[in-house]
Amino acid sequence: MVSSPRLTEASYIVLGLLEQAKSATAYELKQLAQMSTINFWSVPHTQLYTECPRLASAGLLSGRQEETGRRRRVYQLTDSGREALAQWRAEPAPQSYELRDAGTLKLFFGADPATLAAERLETHRHRLARCEEMLAELTDIPRGWRLALECGIGHEREFIRFWSRVSKEAPTS
């Protein structure tokens, strides 16, 4: 009997992306994550590569090796994988909210607000533009992807508002 593996957010990212893609290599999952979930949940791409065989050994994914080319492993959800994903989606989301922003952390510990504001404004303006472009270009995407992009756009706009205020309030040298 196979014991239930400990499933993490990275596990659910793999399961969810495979549900949408039907089948994919770890490399294709990395590409999908880069244009979707990475915008709001960062996962090192190496973790996606290691998660696939781990989930396959737990029976949540099936895999077959390509017969030509690079002979990469192509993964698909099993019924158990679909069940685990459905169960996770049905559970309430944790009450905690995790914000991990290096600029805010540096600001907290006394970094120069003017320097940080300039850097963070550039970063968040770029991310906002990228999210808005994706939303405009990806017209035929699942509703959840669109809603997550809209959430990301709202966050980026708020970061821009915040760092613009910090920039205006920062003393000039």
C-alpha positions, 0 to 999 in steps of 0.5 A: 500500500502506498502511503499518502505523500505530503502535498505542498503548494508546489504539488498542487501547482503541478497537479493543477497545471497538468489538469489544464494541460492534460499532459506535459513534461517537467520543462513544459510545466515550468514554462506554464508556471512562468506565465501563470502561477509564478506571478503570485506564487513563486516556486523554484523551477527545480522544485517543479522538476523534482515534484513530478517524479515524487508525485508519480511515485505516489500514484498521483501522476502517470508518466511515459518516456518520449520515444524520440527526441530528448526522450523526456518524461511526459506526465498526466494526472491519474484518478488519484491525482484528480481526487487530491486536487479536487479535495484541496480545492474544496478545503478552505484557504488558510486564514494567513496571508503571505506577503514576501517582498524583499523591498518591504523587508529592507525598508523595515530594517532601515534601507534608504527609502528613496533608493528602494522606492526607485528600484521597486517602482521600476520592478512593479511597473514592469510587472504591472505592464506584463500582467496587463499584456498577458490579460489582453493577449490571453483571451481564451484562458480559464476563468481562474487564470483571468481572475488571478491575473486581475488580482495580480494587477490590483496588487501591482497597482497598490505597490506602485501607489505605495512606493510612489508615496514613499518616493515623494516623502523621501528626503532628497540629498 
